[in-house]
């Protein structure tokens, strides 16, 4: 299921046929999942063909794991993905807050070092 590293550096987009072959899924399943899962947003070319990015493929791999391997329903998989995305969002927010606190402390330190004129 992993994309080999040589292909990864050369290709930015994968067709629905390539992705369906990669995961042994029907193209219709991928189109259905695109409607069901907000995280799947393949771009479309002028002809309307879906073009999947590496990020889309990572999301599909996670959906395949939840639905096909762990036996989740579509709704259950949606909830799992939503929980995963929310926890990532909270982690990012925590990191940003910590960095801002560090910047504030450094600015206060610089301000206090300066001699009043």
The first five atom37 places (N, CA, C, CB, O) and aatype in JSON, in Angstrom:
{
  "aatype": [20, 20, 20, 20, 20, 20, 20, 20, 20, 20, 20, 20, 20, 20, 20, 20, 20, 20, 20, 20, 20, 20, 20, 20, 20, 20, 20, 20, 20, 20, 20, 20, 20, 20, 20, 20, 20, 20, 20, 20, 20, 20, 20, 20, 20, 20, 20, 20, 20, 20, 20, 20, 20, 20, 20, 20, 20, 20, 20, 20, 20, 20, 20, 20, 20, 20, 20, 20, 20, 20, 20, 20, 20, 20, 20, 20, 20, 20, 20, 20, 20, 20, 20, 20, 20, 20, 20, 20, 20, 20, 20, 20, 20, 20, 20, 20, 20, 20, 20, 20, 20, 20, 20, 20, 20, 20, 20, 20, 20, 20, 20, 20, 20, 20, 20, 20, 20],
  "atom_mask": [
    [1, 1, 1, 1, 1],
    [1, 1, 1, 1, 1],
    [1, 1, 1, 1, 1],
    [1, 1, 1, 1, 1],
    [1, 1, 1, 1, 1],
    [1, 1, 1, 1, 1],
    [1, 1, 1, 1, 1],
    [1, 1, 1, 1, 1],
    [1, 1, 1, 1, 1],
    [1, 1, 1, 1, 1],
    [1, 1, 1, 1, 1],
    [1, 1, 1, 1, 1],
    [1, 1, 1, 1, 1],
    [1, 1, 1, 1, 1],
    [1, 1, 1, 1, 1],
    [1, 1, 1, 1, 1],
    [1, 1, 1, 1, 1],
    [1, 1, 1, 1, 1],
    [1, 1, 1, 1, 1],
    [1, 1, 1, 1, 1],
    [1, 1, 1, 1, 1],
    [1, 1, 1, 1, 1],
    [1, 1, 1, 1, 1],
    [1, 1, 1, 1, 1],
    [1, 1, 1, 1, 1],
    [1, 1, 1, 1, 1],
    [1, 1, 1, 1, 1],
    [1, 1, 1, 1, 1],
    [1, 1, 1, 1, 1],
    [1, 1, 1, 1, 1],
    [1, 1, 1, 1, 1],
    [1, 1, 1, 1, 1],
    [1, 1, 1, 1, 1],
    [1, 1, 1, 1, 1],
    [1, 1, 1, 1, 1],
    [1, 1, 1, 1, 1],
    [1, 1, 1, 1, 1],
    [1, 1, 1, 1, 1],
    [1, 1, 1, 1, 1],
    [1, 1, 1, 1, 1],
    [1, 1, 1, 1, 1],
    [1, 1, 1, 1, 1],
    [1, 1, 1, 1, 1],
    [1, 1, 1, 1, 1],
    [1, 1, 1, 1, 1],
    [1, 1, 1, 1, 1],
    [1, 1, 1, 1, 1],
    [1, 1, 1, 1, 1],
    [1, 1, 1, 1, 1],
    [1, 1, 1, 1, 1],
    [1, 1, 1, 1, 1],
    [1, 1, 1, 1, 1],
    [1, 1, 1, 1, 1],
    [1, 1, 1, 1, 1],
    [1, 1, 1, 1, 1],
    [1, 1, 1, 1, 1],
    [1, 1, 1, 1, 1],
    [1, 1, 1, 1, 1],
    [1, 1, 1, 1, 1],
    [1, 1, 1, 1, 1],
    [1, 1, 1, 1, 1],
    [1, 1, 1, 1, 1],
    [1, 1, 1, 1, 1],
    [1, 1, 1, 1, 1],
    [1, 1, 1, 1, 1],
    [1, 1, 1, 1, 1],
    [1, 1, 1, 1, 1],
    [1, 1, 1, 1, 1],
    [1, 1, 1, 1, 1],
    [1, 1, 1, 1, 1],
    [1, 1, 1, 1, 1],
    [1, 1, 1, 1, 1],
    [1, 1, 1, 1, 1],
    [1, 1, 1, 1, 1],
    [1, 1, 1, 1, 1],
    [1, 1, 1, 1, 1],
    [1, 1, 1, 1, 1],
    [1, 1, 1, 1, 1],
    [1, 1, 1, 1, 1],
    [1, 1, 1, 1, 1],
    [1, 1, 1, 1, 1],
    [1, 1, 1, 1, 1],
    [1, 1, 1, 1, 1],
    [1, 1, 1, 1, 1],
    [1, 1, 1, 1, 1],
    [1, 1, 1, 1, 1],
    [1, 1, 1, 1, 1],
    [1, 1, 1, 1, 1],
    [1, 1, 1, 1, 1],
    [1, 1, 1, 1, 1],
    [1, 1, 1, 1, 1],
    [1, 1, 1, 1, 1],
    [1, 1, 1, 1, 1],
    [1, 1, 1, 1, 1],
    [1, 1, 1, 1, 1],
    [1, 1, 1, 1, 1],
    [1, 1, 1, 1, 1],
    [1, 1, 1, 1, 1],
    [1, 1, 1, 1, 1],
    [1, 1, 1, 1, 1],
    [1, 1, 1, 1, 1],
    [1, 1, 1, 1, 1],
    [1, 1, 1, 1, 1],
    [1, 1, 1, 1, 1],
    [1, 1, 1, 1, 1],
    [1, 1, 1, 1, 1],
    [1, 1, 1, 1, 1],
    [1, 1, 1, 1, 1],
    [1, 1, 1, 1, 1],
    [1, 1, 1, 1, 1],
    [1, 1, 1, 1, 1],
    [1, 1, 1, 1, 1],
    [1, 1, 1, 1, 1],
    [1, 1, 1, 1, 1],
    [1, 1, 1, 1, 1],
    [1, 1, 1, 1, 1],
    [1, 1, 1, 1, 1]
  ],
  "atom_positions": [
    [[0.8, -1.2, 0.0], [0.0, 0.0, 0.0], [0.84, 1.27, 0.0], [-0.91, 0.0, 1.18], [0.33, 2.34, -0.31]],
    [[2.09, 1.16, 0.34], [2.95, 2.34, 0.35], [3.41, 2.67, -1.06], [4.17, 2.13, 1.28], [3.64, 1.79, -1.89]],
    [[3.55, 3.94, -1.29], [4.03, 4.41, -2.58], [5.55, 4.34, -2.52], [3.52, 5.88, -2.91], [6.15, 4.81, -1.56]],
    [[6.16, 3.77, -3.54], [7.62, 3.67, -3.47], [8.23, 5.07, -3.59], [8.17, 2.74, -4.57], [7.69, 5.95, -4.25]],
    [[9.37, 5.25, -2.94], [9.96, 6.59, -2.78], [10.33, 7.23, -4.12], [11.18, 6.52, -1.9], [10.25, 8.45, -4.25]],
    [[10.74, 6.44, -5.1], [11.09, 7.0, -6.39], [9.87, 7.64, -7.04], [11.69, 5.91, -7.31], [9.95, 8.75, -7.58]],
    [[8.72, 6.94, -7.0], [7.49, 7.49, -7.55], [7.07, 8.73, -6.78], [6.37, 6.45, -7.53], [6.6, 9.71, -7.36]],
    [[7.24, 8.68, -5.47], [6.8, 9.77, -4.61], [7.47, 11.08, -4.97], [7.08, 9.43, -3.15], [6.82, 12.13, -4.94]],
    [[8.75, 11.04, -5.32], [9.45, 12.27, -5.64], [9.14, 12.74, -7.05], [10.94, 12.07, -5.48], [9.33, 13.92, -7.37]],
    [[8.66, 11.86, -7.9], [8.39, 12.23, -9.28], [6.94, 12.64, -9.52], [8.75, 11.09, -10.18], [6.69, 13.49, -10.38]],
    [[6.0, 12.07, -8.81], [4.58, 12.31, -9.08], [3.95, 13.15, -8.0], [3.83, 11.0, -9.23], [4.13, 12.89, -6.81]],
    [[3.2, 14.16, -8.41], [2.44, 14.97, -7.47], [1.0, 14.5, -7.4], [2.5, 16.44, -7.86], [0.35, 14.65, -6.36]],
    [[0.48, 13.94, -8.5], [-0.91, 13.53, -8.57], [-1.02, 12.11, -9.09], [-1.71, 14.48, -9.46], [-0.22, 11.65, -9.9]],
    [[-2.05, 11.41, -8.61], [-2.32, 10.04, -9.02], [-3.75, 9.95, -9.52], [-2.08, 9.04, -7.85], [-4.65, 10.57, -8.95]],
    [[-3.96, 9.2, -10.58], [-5.3, 9.05, -11.14], [-6.13, 8.13, -10.24], [-5.23, 8.48, -12.59], [-5.59, 7.42, -9.39]],
    [[-7.44, 8.15, -10.45], [-8.32, 7.3, -9.67], [-8.01, 5.82, -9.95], [-9.8, 7.61, -10.0], [-8.14, 4.98, -9.06]],
    [[-7.6, 5.51, -11.18], [-7.23, 4.14, -11.52], [-6.01, 3.67, -10.74], [-6.96, 4.03, -13.0], [-5.98, 2.55, -10.23]],
    [[-5.01, 4.54, -10.64], [-3.79, 4.19, -9.89], [-4.1, 4.0, -8.42], [-2.72, 5.28, -10.07], [-3.59, 3.07, -7.78]],
    [[-4.93, 4.88, -7.87], [-5.26, 4.79, -6.45], [-6.12, 3.56, -6.18], [-6.0, 6.06, -5.98], [-5.9, 2.86, -5.19]],
    [[-7.08, 3.28, -7.05], [-7.93, 2.11, -6.83], [-7.1, 0.82, -6.93], [-9.08, 2.08, -7.86], [-7.35, -0.13, -6.19]],
    [[-6.14, 0.8, -7.82], [-5.26, -0.37, -7.94], [-4.36, -0.49, -6.7], [-4.39, -0.27, -9.22], [-4.12, -1.59, -6.2]],
    [[-3.87, 0.63, -6.22], [-2.99, 0.64, -5.06], [-3.67, 0.02, -3.84], [-2.56, 2.07, -4.75], [-3.03, -0.69, -3.07]],
    [[-4.96, 0.31, -3.66], [-5.68, -0.18, -2.49], [-6.62, -1.34, -2.8], [-6.47, 0.95, -1.88], [-7.35, -1.79, -1.91]],
    [[-6.62, -1.82, -4.04], [-7.5, -2.9, -4.46], [-8.96, -2.55, -4.18], [-7.12, -4.21, -3.76], [-9.7, -3.33, -3.59]],
    [[-9.35, -1.35, -4.63], [-10.72, -0.85, -4.47], [-11.29, -0.51, -5.84], [-10.75, 0.39, -3.54], [-10.55, -0.25, -6.78]],
    [[-12.6, -0.51, -5.94], [-13.25, -0.04, -7.16], [-13.17, 1.48, -7.19], [-14.73, -0.52, -7.24], [-13.18, 2.13, -6.15]],
    [[-13.11, 2.04, -8.38], [-13.13, 3.49, -8.54], [-14.42, 4.07, -7.97], [-12.97, 3.89, -10.02], [-14.44, 5.17, -7.43]],
    [[-15.52, 3.3, -8.1], [-16.8, 3.76, -7.56], [-16.76, 3.89, -6.04], [-17.93, 2.81, -7.97], [-17.41, 4.77, -5.47]],
    [[-16.01, 3.04, -5.39], [-15.84, 3.13, -3.92], [-15.13, 4.42, -3.57], [-15.06, 1.91, -3.37], [-15.52, 5.11, -2.63]],
    [[-14.09, 4.75, -4.31], [-13.36, 5.99, -4.05], [-14.24, 7.21, -4.29], [-12.1, 6.07, -4.94], [-14.19, 8.18, -3.53]],
    [[-15.05, 7.17, -5.34], [-15.96, 8.29, -5.61], [-17.0, 8.41, -4.49], [-16.67, 8.1, -6.97], [-17.34, 9.52, -4.08]],
    [[-17.49, 7.28, -4.0], [-18.45, 7.29, -2.9], [-17.8, 7.86, -1.64], [-18.98, 5.86, -2.63], [-18.39, 8.7, -0.97]],
    [[-16.58, 7.4, -1.33], [-15.88, 7.89, -0.13], [-15.6, 9.39, -0.24], [-14.56, 7.13, 0.07], [-15.6, 10.1, 0.76]],
    [[-15.36, 9.85, -1.45], [-15.12, 11.28, -1.65], [-16.33, 12.1, -1.18], [-14.82, 11.58, -3.14], [-16.18, 13.18, -0.61]],
    [[-17.54, 11.58, -1.43], [-18.77, 12.26, -0.99], [-18.97, 12.12, 0.52], [-19.98, 11.69, -1.73], [-19.49, 13.03, 1.16]],
    [[-18.56, 10.99, 1.08], [-18.81, 10.71, 2.49], [-17.79, 11.33, 3.45], [-18.83, 9.24, 2.69], [-18.15, 11.74, 4.55]],
    [[-16.54, 11.38, 3.03], [-15.46, 11.84, 3.92], [-14.97, 13.22, 3.5], [-14.29, 10.82, 3.93], [-14.46, 13.39, 2.39]],
    [[-15.13, 14.18, 4.38], [-14.72, 15.56, 4.09], [-13.22, 15.7, 3.83], [-15.11, 16.46, 5.24], [-12.8, 16.62, 3.13]],
    [[-12.42, 14.79, 4.38], [-10.97, 14.9, 4.22], [-10.5, 14.56, 2.8], [-10.27, 13.98, 5.21], [-9.4, 14.94, 2.4]],
    [[-11.33, 13.86, 2.04], [-10.96, 13.51, 0.66], [-11.41, 14.6, -0.28], [-11.57, 12.15, 0.25], [-12.61, 14.78, -0.53]],
    [[-10.45, 15.33, -0.8], [-10.74, 16.42, -1.74], [-9.8, 16.35, -2.94], [-10.62, 17.79, -1.04], [-8.95, 17.22, -3.11]],
    [[-9.94, 15.31, -3.78], [-9.06, 15.27, -4.94], [-9.37, 16.44, -5.87], [-9.2, 13.94, -5.69], [-10.52, 16.85, -6.01]],
    [[-8.33, 16.96, -6.49], [-8.55, 18.03, -7.47], [-9.02, 17.38, -8.77], [-7.26, 18.89, -7.69], [-8.87, 16.17, -8.96]],
    [[-9.57, 18.17, -9.64], [-10.01, 17.64, -10.93], [-9.36, 18.45, -12.04], [-11.56, 17.68, -11.05], [-9.22, 19.67, -11.95]],
    [[-8.95, 17.76, -13.1], [-8.36, 18.46, -14.23], [-9.47, 19.0, -15.13], [-7.41, 17.52, -15.04], [-10.65, 18.89, -14.79]],
    [[-9.1, 19.58, -16.26], [-10.08, 20.2, -17.16], [-11.11, 19.19, -17.68], [-9.37, 20.85, -18.34], [-12.25, 19.55, -17.97]],
    [[-10.69, 17.94, -17.79], [-11.6, 16.89, -18.26], [-12.53, 16.4, -17.15], [-10.81, 15.72, -18.82], [-13.51, 15.7, -17.42]],
    [[-12.23, 16.78, -15.9], [-13.04, 16.32, -14.77], [-12.49, 15.06, -14.12], [-14.44, 16.07, -15.22], [-13.13, 14.49, -13.24]],
    [[-11.3, 14.63, -14.55], [-10.68, 13.45, -13.93], [-10.14, 13.8, -12.56], [-9.55, 12.89, -14.83], [-9.54, 14.86, -12.37]],
    [[-10.35, 12.91, -11.61], [-9.86, 13.15, -10.25], [-8.35, 12.93, -10.19], [-10.58, 12.22, -9.25], [-7.82, 11.98, -10.77]],
    [[-7.69, 13.83, -9.48], [-6.25, 13.73, -9.28], [-5.99, 13.74, -7.78], [-5.48, 14.9, -10.0], [-6.26, 14.73, -7.1]],
    [[-5.46, 12.63, -7.27], [-5.24, 12.47, -5.85], [-3.81, 12.83, -5.48], [-5.56, 11.03, -5.41], [-2.86, 12.44, -6.16]],
    [[-3.66, 13.58, -4.39], [-2.34, 13.94, -3.88], [-1.87, 12.87, -2.89], [-2.37, 15.34, -3.22], [-2.63, 11.96, -2.53]],
    [[-0.63, 12.99, -2.47], [-0.1, 12.08, -1.45], [-0.93, 12.17, -0.17], [1.38, 12.4, -1.16], [-1.17, 11.16, 0.48]],
    [[-1.37, 13.38, 0.18], [-2.19, 13.57, 1.38], [-3.52, 12.83, 1.24], [-2.42, 15.07, 1.64], [-3.99, 12.2, 2.18]],
    [[-4.14, 12.92, 0.05], [-5.38, 12.18, -0.2], [-5.15, 10.68, -0.03], [-5.92, 12.48, -1.63], [-5.98, 9.98, 0.55]],
    [[-4.03, 10.2, -0.53], [-3.72, 8.78, -0.44], [-3.51, 8.36, 1.01], [-2.46, 8.45, -1.27], [-3.9, 7.25, 1.4]],
    [[-2.91, 9.23, 1.82], [-2.76, 8.93, 3.25], [-4.13, 8.82, 3.91], [-1.9, 10.02, 3.95], [-4.36, 7.94, 4.74]],
    [[-5.04, 9.72, 3.55], [-6.39, 9.67, 4.11], [-7.1, 8.38, 3.67], [-7.21, 10.91, 3.67], [-7.78, 7.74, 4.47]],
    [[-6.94, 8.02, 2.41], [-7.57, 6.79, 1.91], [-7.01, 5.58, 2.65], [-7.36, 6.65, 0.39], [-7.76, 4.67, 3.0]],
    [[-5.7, 5.57, 2.87], [-5.09, 4.45, 3.6], [-5.7, 4.32, 4.99], [-3.56, 4.65, 3.7], [-5.95, 3.22, 5.46]],
    [[-5.93, 5.46, 5.64], [-6.53, 5.43, 6.98], [-7.97, 4.95, 6.91], [-6.46, 6.84, 7.63], [-8.41, 4.18, 7.76]],
    [[-8.72, 5.39, 5.91], [-10.1, 4.95, 5.74], [-10.15, 3.45, 5.46], [-10.79, 5.73, 4.6], [-10.99, 2.74, 6.02]],
    [[-9.25, 2.96, 4.59], [-9.18, 1.53, 4.29], [-8.92, 0.75, 5.57], [-8.08, 1.23, 3.23], [-9.55, -0.27, 5.83]],
    [[-7.98, 1.25, 6.38], [-7.66, 0.57, 7.64], [-8.9, 0.5, 8.54], [-6.51, 1.3, 8.38], [-9.2, -0.55, 9.1]],
    [[-9.61, 1.61, 8.67], [-10.78, 1.64, 9.55], [-11.92, 0.78, 9.03], [-11.26, 3.07, 9.73], [-12.51, 0.0, 9.77]],
    [[-12.25, 0.93, 7.74], [-13.43, 0.27, 7.18], [-13.16, -1.19, 6.82], [-13.91, 1.03, 5.95], [-13.92, -2.08, 7.2]],
    [[-12.09, -1.42, 6.1], [-11.84, -2.77, 5.57], [-11.15, -3.69, 6.58], [-11.0, -2.68, 4.32], [-11.45, -4.88, 6.65]],
    [[-10.21, -3.13, 7.37], [-9.44, -3.98, 8.26], [-10.03, -4.04, 9.67], [-8.02, -3.49, 8.33], [-10.06, -5.11, 10.29]],
    [[-10.48, -2.91, 10.18], [-11.0, -2.88, 11.55], [-12.51, -3.04, 11.61], [-10.6, -1.6, 12.22], [-13.07, -3.19, 12.7]],
    [[-13.19, -3.01, 10.47], [-14.62, -3.28, 10.42], [-15.52, -2.13, 10.85], [-14.9, -4.43, 11.26], [-16.68, -2.36, 11.2]],
    [[-15.02, -0.9, 10.81], [-15.85, 0.25, 11.15], [-16.9, 0.47, 10.08], [-14.99, 1.52, 11.34], [-16.69, 0.15, 8.91]],
    [[-18.04, 1.02, 10.49], [-19.03, 1.48, 9.51], [-18.52, 2.79, 8.94], [-20.46, 1.65, 10.16], [-17.55, 3.36, 9.45]],
    [[-19.16, 3.28, 7.9], [-18.77, 4.57, 7.32], [-18.9, 5.66, 8.38], [-19.64, 4.91, 6.06], [-18.01, 6.49, 8.54]],
    [[-20.03, 5.64, 9.11], [-20.24, 6.65, 10.15], [-19.18, 6.54, 11.24], [-21.65, 6.5, 10.76], [-18.66, 7.56, 11.71]],
    [[-18.85, 5.33, 11.65], [-17.82, 5.13, 12.67], [-16.46, 5.61, 12.2], [-17.74, 3.66, 13.06], [-15.71, 6.21, 12.97]],
    [[-16.15, 5.36, 10.94], [-14.87, 5.82, 10.38], [-14.83, 7.34, 10.33], [-14.65, 5.23, 8.98], [-13.8, 7.95, 10.6]],
    [[-15.98, 7.96, 9.97], [-16.05, 9.43, 9.95], [-15.74, 9.99, 11.34], [-17.44, 9.9, 9.48], [-14.98, 10.95, 11.47]],
    [[-16.34, 9.39, 12.36], [-16.13, 9.86, 13.73], [-14.67, 9.69, 14.16], [-17.06, 9.12, 14.7], [-14.1, 10.56, 14.81]],
    [[-14.08, 8.57, 13.79], [-12.67, 8.33, 14.11], [-11.78, 9.37, 13.44], [-12.25, 6.92, 13.68], [-10.87, 9.91, 14.06]],
    [[-12.04, 9.63, 12.17], [-11.24, 10.62, 11.44], [-11.43, 12.02, 12.03], [-11.61, 10.62, 9.96], [-10.47, 12.78, 12.16]],
    [[-12.66, 12.35, 12.38], [-12.94, 13.66, 12.96], [-12.2, 13.8, 14.29], [-14.47, 13.86, 13.16], [-11.63, 14.86, 14.58]],
    [[-12.22, 12.76, 15.1], [-11.5, 12.78, 16.38], [-10.01, 12.93, 16.18], [-11.79, 11.52, 17.16], [-9.35, 13.67, 16.93]],
    [[-9.45, 12.24, 15.18], [-8.02, 12.33, 14.89], [-7.66, 13.74, 14.44], [-7.62, 11.31, 13.81], [-6.66, 14.3, 14.89]],
    [[-8.48, 14.32, 13.56], [-8.2, 15.66, 13.06], [-8.32, 16.7, 14.17], [-9.15, 16.02, 11.9], [-7.52, 17.63, 14.26]],
    [[-9.33, 16.54, 15.04], [-9.5, 17.48, 16.15], [-8.32, 17.41, 17.12], [-10.8, 17.18, 16.9], [-7.87, 18.44, 17.6]],
    [[-7.82, 16.2, 17.4], [-6.69, 16.09, 18.32], [-5.44, 16.69, 17.71], [-6.45, 14.62, 18.69], [-4.63, 17.29, 18.42]],
    [[-5.26, 16.54, 16.39], [-4.12, 17.17, 15.72], [-4.24, 18.68, 15.8], [-4.03, 16.72, 14.25], [-3.26, 19.38, 16.03]],
    [[-5.46, 19.18, 15.6], [-5.7, 20.62, 15.67], [-5.38, 21.16, 17.06], [-7.16, 20.94, 15.29], [-4.78, 22.23, 17.2]],
    [[-5.77, 20.42, 18.09], [-5.49, 20.84, 19.46], [-3.98, 20.83, 19.73], [-6.22, 19.92, 20.46], [-3.47, 21.71, 20.4]],
    [[-3.28, 19.82, 19.2], [-1.82, 19.76, 19.36], [-1.16, 20.98, 18.71], [-1.27, 18.46, 18.74], [-0.27, 21.58, 19.3]],
    [[-1.6, 21.33, 17.52], [-1.04, 22.47, 16.81], [-1.32, 23.75, 17.59], [-1.63, 22.57, 15.38], [-0.43, 24.59, 17.73]],
    [[-2.53, 23.9, 18.09], [-2.87, 25.09, 18.88], [-1.99, 25.18, 20.11], [-4.35, 25.06, 19.29], [-1.5, 26.27, 20.45]],
    [[-1.78, 24.07, 20.79], [-0.91, 24.05, 21.97], [0.51, 24.47, 21.63], [-0.9, 22.67, 22.61], [1.13, 25.23, 22.37]],
    [[1.02, 23.97, 20.5], [2.36, 24.33, 20.06], [2.46, 25.82, 19.76], [2.76, 23.52, 18.83], [3.44, 26.47, 20.13]],
    [[1.45, 26.36, 19.08], [1.44, 27.78, 18.73], [1.41, 28.62, 20.0], [0.24, 28.12, 17.82], [2.15, 29.6, 20.11]],
    [[0.57, 28.25, 20.94], [0.48, 29.01, 22.19], [1.81, 28.99, 22.93], [-0.64, 28.44, 23.1], [2.25, 30.01, 23.45]],
    [[2.44, 27.84, 22.97], [3.74, 27.73, 23.65], [4.8, 28.61, 22.97], [4.22, 26.25, 23.66], [5.57, 29.28, 23.64]],
    [[4.82, 28.6, 21.64], [5.78, 29.43, 20.91], [5.51, 30.92, 21.15], [5.72, 29.12, 19.4], [6.44, 31.7, 21.31]],
    [[4.23, 31.3, 21.17], [3.89, 32.7, 21.43], [4.31, 33.12, 22.84], [2.39, 32.93, 21.24], [4.79, 34.24, 23.03]],
    [[4.14, 32.24, 23.8], [4.58, 32.55, 25.17], [6.09, 32.76, 25.22], [4.16, 31.42, 26.14], [6.58, 33.66, 25.9]],
    [[6.83, 31.92, 24.5], [8.29, 32.06, 24.45], [8.69, 33.38, 23.8], [8.92, 30.89, 23.69], [9.6, 34.06, 24.28]],
    [[8.02, 33.74, 22.72], [8.32, 35.01, 22.04], [8.02, 36.18, 22.97], [7.5, 35.14, 20.73], [8.8, 37.12, 23.06]],
    [[6.89, 36.12, 23.66], [6.52, 37.19, 24.58], [7.58, 37.34, 25.68], [5.13, 36.9, 25.21], [7.98, 38.46, 26.01]],
    [[8.03, 36.22, 26.23], [9.04, 36.27, 27.28], [10.34, 36.9, 26.77], [9.32, 34.86, 27.83], [10.97, 37.69, 27.46]],
    [[10.73, 36.54, 25.54], [11.96, 37.11, 24.98], [11.8, 38.6, 24.72], [12.32, 36.39, 23.67], [12.73, 39.37, 24.96]],
    [[10.63, 39.02, 24.24], [10.39, 40.44, 24.01], [10.42, 41.23, 25.32], [9.04, 40.64, 23.31], [10.98, 42.33, 25.38]],
    [[9.82, 40.67, 26.35], [9.84, 41.34, 27.66], [11.27, 41.44, 28.17], [8.96, 40.56, 28.69], [11.67, 42.47, 28.72]],
    [[12.03, 40.38, 27.97], [13.43, 40.39, 28.4], [14.22, 41.46, 27.64], [14.08, 39.0, 28.17], [15.01, 42.19, 28.24]],
    [[14.0, 41.56, 26.34], [14.69, 42.58, 25.54], [14.27, 43.99, 25.98], [14.4, 42.39, 24.04], [15.11, 44.88, 26.08]],
    [[13.0, 44.17, 26.22], [12.51, 45.47, 26.66], [13.14, 45.88, 28.0], [10.97, 45.45, 26.78], [13.53, 47.03, 28.18]],
    [[13.22, 44.94, 28.92], [13.77, 45.22, 30.25], [15.28, 45.46, 30.21], [13.45, 44.07, 31.19], [15.81, 46.15, 31.08]],
    [[15.98, 44.9, 29.22], [17.42, 45.09, 29.09], [17.75, 46.5, 28.63], [18.0, 44.07, 28.12], [18.78, 47.06, 29.02]],
    [[16.92, 47.07, 27.81], [17.2, 48.38, 27.23], [17.26, 49.45, 28.33], [16.12, 48.74, 26.18], [16.46, 49.45, 29.27]],
    [[18.22, 50.34, 28.18], [18.35, 51.45, 29.12], [17.31, 52.5, 28.77], [19.79, 52.07, 29.09], [17.14, 52.86, 27.61]],
    [[16.61, 52.99, 29.77], [15.65, 54.06, 29.48], [16.39, 55.33, 29.06], [14.75, 54.34, 30.7], [17.41, 55.68, 29.65]],
    [[15.88, 55.98, 28.07], [16.52, 57.18, 27.52], [15.9, 58.41, 28.09], [16.44, 57.21, 26.01], [16.3, 59.53, 27.75]]
  ]
}
